[in-house]
Amino acid sequence: MAKIEYGITGVFYKSDAGERRCILDFLDYYGNLGAVAFHAIDREGNPNVDARHTMPVIVRELFSESNALANAVDNSLDAQSAAITIALVIRQSLLGYRPLKILEIGCNQGLLTSLLVRTAVAVHPSSRVYALSEDLYDDKFVDIISGLGDSLDNLSLLTTSLQSDMLRDAFFDVTIINGAQLIEAPEEVTENSLRVTRPGGYLVCLTEGDSWLRDCFTALPGSYEEYDISPDNGKSVLVKTVSDADQSGISSPQQRFADLCSGLKSVLAGDGNIEPAQLHNAVAILTEMEQYAIELFDIRDIDFKQRINDAKENALNALYTTDAEFRELCLERLIVFTDIEIW
C-alpha cells in the first residue's frame, strides 16, 4: 500500500513501486523556512504573526485525526486518501489568501466531511464546506460532525441528487467526489462536478473498487494526476486542475436558464406595443423556463416557480383576450416579471 509522508518541508506520496512525489511543498510558499508566507489565523480571525511552523503543525494534527478516524470501527475512511485530500485543500488555499468553498459529493458517514471542515477553517475562518448527499443524514453522521463545535457554522448540508443542476457554475475551489459512497450515475456526476469547479480549482475523485467512476473521471477533458493507494482493491485519488478549456464543452443548465431570461427580455423589449408573434415567443420561452426551474431550484424556491407560471398565464391571457383593458393589465404584469433580478 502507498504511504503519505509529511515533515517540515512538505507532504509526499510514496507508491508501492517506490515512486516519490511531492503533493504539498511548504518551501514553494515559504521561499525559505524563515519567511512567513502561510497566512495562518488565530481563532479571532487575526493573522498569526508566529506562523513559521504553523503549516506543518496543522498538517500533522489533521493527519493524526484522519488516522484515528480510519482506525475506528465500522467506517469507510481511508487515511491515505484523506491525507492527500487535506494536502490538496491546503495547497489550493496557498494560491491566494481567501475563504475556500469546498464541495464534497457523497459525504457518506461524515468522516471526511469533518476533516474538510477542520482543514478549511484552519486556513481561513470564513471558508465553507458543502456536504451533498442523496440520503438523509443519519445519527452516526450527526455524532461525527457535532464534534466540530463552533466550526459547524462553516458547514452547509445539501440533501439532493448527486448530479444536481442547482449548484452554481464555476463556484467551488475544491470539489471532491467521494467514491466511498455508491455513485449510481458516475458520468453525470463527474461532468457536473467539473461544471461547478472554478478554473484553477481542483476536482478530486476518491475511487474504491469502482472502475466505472474511474473511467468516467479519466474521460473528462484535460489531464489529471493519479495517486494509487491500494491497486489491489482499486483505491486511488485522481486530481484534475480545472481550466477554462476543460469546461468549454460542458453543458450548463444554469447558463441556459440565464439565456432564456435574457431572451424573454429581448422579446418583450420596445415601446410597449407587443405583437402577437412576440407573445407566442414569450409563451415558448416561459414554458422552457418552467422546466428548467423545476430542475434547478428546490422547494424553497416555490415562490419563484409560481412567478414564472403567473408570467406565462399573463402572456397567454394577453394573447387571446378580447378585452383591451385586461390585455394591457396582463402585459404590464408580464413586463414587471422581466424586471426581476433572476440571479
Buried (B, 14 or more C-beta within 10 A) or exposed (E): EBEBEBEEBBBBBEBEEEEEEBBBBBBEBBEEEEEBBBBBBEEEEEEEEEBBBBBBEBBBEBBEBBBEBBEEEEBBBBBBBBBBBBBBBBBBBBEEBEBBBBBBBBBBBBBBBBBBBBBBBBBBBBBBBBBBBBEEBEEBBEEBBEEBEEBEEBBEBBEEBBBBBBBEBBBBBBBBBBBBBEBEBBBBBBBBBBBBBBEBBBBBBBBBEBEEBBEBBBEBBEEBBBBBBBEEEBBBBBBBBBBEEBBEEBEBBBEBBBEBBEBBBEBBEEEEEBEEEBBBBBBBBBEBBBEBBEEBBEEEEEEBBEBBBBBBBBBBBBBEBEEEEEBEBBBEBBBEBBEEEEE
